[in-house]
Amino acid sequence: MLWIIRRFNARRKLRALPPEQREVALAMAADCCHNAATAEDCELLAKNKLESDPPVGFGVVEILAVIQVLIAIWKFIDSMGWLDRANRPMLEKELL
């Protein structure tokens, strides 16, 4: 009964991973299970390997997207002339 619960929890955690990390986790688990004597040893080896080797590049795409948005906002503000000190008096005169 305990192995069914462990297997269900492992599947749920595996489904929660992004596809790239899921493939890596499955490959590592298969490699560990090939070298392990029992299922518990396999699970322990796979868990230790996942914790010791965190995925590289996690969130890089999101960080680059935020940087691109910030650059676009900066370019818009610059194109409007809101950053130029020389244009500030002109804007004040236009508003009056």
C-alpha positions in Angstrom: 0.0 0.0 0.0 2.8 2.4 0.8 4.5 1.9 -2.5 1.2 2.9 -4.2 1.1 6.2 -2.3 4.7 6.9 -3.1 4.2 6.2 -6.7 1.1 8.5 -6.9 3.0 11.3 -5.2 5.9 10.9 -7.5 3.6 11.0 -10.6 1.9 14.1 -9.2 5.2 15.9 -8.7 6.4 14.8 -12.1 3.3 16.2 -13.8 3.9 19.5 -12.0 7.3 19.9 -13.7 7.7 21.7 -17.0 8.3 19.4 -19.9 12.0 20.0 -20.1 12.6 19.2 -16.5 10.2 16.2 -16.6 12.4 14.6 -19.3 15.6 15.2 -17.3 13.9 13.8 -14.1 12.8 10.7 -15.9 16.2 10.1 -17.5 17.9 10.5 -14.1 15.4 8.2 -12.4 15.9 5.6 -15.1 19.7 5.8 -14.7 19.4 5.6 -10.9 17.0 2.6 -11.0 19.3 0.7 -13.3 22.1 1.0 -10.7 19.9 0.5 -7.6 19.2 -2.7 -5.8 15.7 -1.9 -4.6 12.9 0.6 -5.4 13.6 2.5 -2.2 17.3 2.8 -3.2 16.2 4.0 -6.6 13.9 6.7 -5.1 16.6 7.8 -2.7 19.2 8.1 -5.4 16.9 10.0 -7.8 15.8 12.4 -5.0 19.4 13.1 -4.0 20.5 13.6 -7.6 17.6 16.0 -8.3 18.4 18.0 -5.1 22.1 18.1 -5.8 21.8 19.2 -9.5 19.3 22.0 -9.7 18.2 22.8 -13.3 20.3 25.5 -14.9 18.6 28.3 -16.8 15.3 28.2 -14.8 13.5 31.5 -15.4 16.0 32.9 -17.9 13.2 33.4 -20.5 11.0 35.2 -18.1 13.9 37.5 -17.0 14.7 38.4 -20.6 11.1 39.1 -21.3 10.9 41.5 -18.3 14.2 43.2 -19.5 12.7 43.6 -23.0 9.5 45.2 -21.6 11.6 47.6 -19.5 13.7 48.6 -22.5 10.5 49.2 -24.5 9.1 51.4 -21.8 12.3 53.3 -21.6 12.4 53.9 -25.3 8.8 55.1 -25.3 9.5 57.6 -22.5 12.6 58.7 -24.3 10.8 59.1 -27.6 8.2 61.3 -25.9 10.9 63.6 -24.6 9.9 63.3 -21.0 13.5 62.7 -20.0 15.0 65.7 -21.7 15.5 68.7 -19.4 15.5 71.0 -22.3 12.0 70.0 -23.2 10.5 70.5 -19.7 10.0 74.3 -20.0 8.4 73.8 -23.4 6.0 71.2 -22.0 5.1 73.6 -19.2 4.4 76.4 -21.6 2.3 74.1 -23.8 0.3 73.1 -20.8 -0.4 76.7 -19.8 
